[in-house]
Amino acid sequence: MASTLFSLLCLSSLFFSLAHSSLLLPLSHSLSFHNATAHGLLKSTAARSRARFRRQVSLPLSPGADYTISFSFGSQMVSLYMDTGSDVVWLPCRPFECILCEGKYSPSAVPHSAPLNLTSAAAVHCKSAACSAVHSSLPSSDLCAIAKCPLESIEISDCKSFHCPPFYYAYGDGSFVGKLYQDTLSIPKAAPPLELPKFTFGCANSALAEPVGVAGFGRGALSLPAQIAAASPDIGNYFSYCLISHSFDKLQARRPSPLILGRYEKEMKNDVTETQEFVYYTYTPMLDNPKHKYFYCVGLEGVSIGKRRIPAPASLQRVDRRGNGGMVVDSGTTFTMLPRRFYKAVVGEFDRRVGAVYRRARAVEDRTGLGPCYYGKEENEKLAAKVPKLVFHFGGNASVEMPRRNYFHEFLDSDRKLKVGCMVVMDGGDEAESGGGPAGLLGNYQQQGFEVVYDLEAKRVGFARRKCASLWDRLS
């Protein structure tokens, strides 16, 4: 991969270690339903990925394939979805009412997801910077007025007993109303263990279709990495993760996916018995979004199917002054979304090549919401062997070649007793009808098997093919 923003690390017999200024955290993978069929999981995940993208809002989607992080407030453990597409940490609190939440997820799939008991938490004051941040930077005088602080107290800045007003957050197919609190956050499984005595989070007593909370990792002051960096300046505005591949066929016991806050050391070790690993990091610049400031937007310049490169529309390459355009790198949505005309060009080229070898599985497309899908010729045939390569060409001359399993999912069609394979890149809809916002989205399914680096100091996103399970073993 050629790149002007390309850094190469030839790691020959490498020893990895955490620096004193970095933290290693485990991400757990979950399928929200253990007893769902592959068809059912694929269809629900595809539908909700589409819903989230079209509304240009953020929340990890379930049922589907998501990654969770666990920590504790006081003495109670909680698990939240890890989401780079939002910038607030929130969780359900007792008493908690979730409207239209029946059947949304299996509690056994997301442990420690019960509503929190507020015992030691303190309400955030209406004059705090955190209150302004969650209310889109409204001045403290306005917030104290909303909180019904007396005018004379506002005038003399003596409104001491009024809490930050409730805030509203809307997501892909749900929403919640929350209040801001502070409490001690502990992550005992981090290496080294982490404790933040005044961590700010949202507490929701009511939600619509959102039964599980979120750890926002976006570019906002209240996100989890931003608050950790503020409390531990040595960590800096830098984090990365490496998502271990998952399957929709069944939930398998796997090692955690490593999430690293801060930079970690890579030191040469002269041990010829260790396996050589060559790691290439390629970086693409972040694009500032004046409307959706917390998004990690990058420019997508084209997609290659085999040897044919298909240029991306201008809307994917840049963000305009109204915050429209660009591609969001999002850990909280499963499948990548492309605008309709460009999607059809990519899929058309893919089908031209694969359709010449395999028969289209139209019935499977109807049941899963994905496409194109193809039937294998034999029960155990691996269709991916004849699937062309797919490469994303990002801004800064940064090209990222996808492993075939990241864009072509194979499973057994129980009706025909044949292997079937589906492309898992989705139609994001007509840009003219979308009402603006990001033009595309890079989902977590396409990020598997890569270390994805968010370097906020240099304003860039990096990708490197990694053996994520091995990386966890080396760092833990």
Secondary structure, 3 states (H helix, E strand, C coil): CCCCCEEEEEECCEEEECCCCCEEEEEEEEECCCCCCHHHHHHHHHHHHHHHHHCCCCCCCCCCEEEEEEEEECCEEEEEEEECCCCCEEEEEEEEEEECCCCCCCCCCCCCCCCECCCCCEECECCCHHHHHHCCCCCHHHHHHHCCCCHHHHHCCCCCCCECCCEEEECCCCEEEEEEEEEEEEECCCECCEEEEEEEEEEEEEEECCCCCEEECCCCCCCHHHHHHHHCCCCCCEEEEECCCCCCCCCCCCCCEEEEECCCEEEECCCCCCCCEEEEEEEEECECCCCCCCCCEECEEEEEECCEEEECCHHHHCECCCCCECEEECCCCCCEEECHHHHHHHHHHHHHHHCCCCEECHHHHHHHCCCCEEECCCCCCCHHHHCCCEEEEECCCEEEEECHHHCEEEEEECCCCEEEEEECEEECCCHHHHCCCCCEEECHHHHCCEEEEEECCCCEEEEEECCHHHHHHHHC
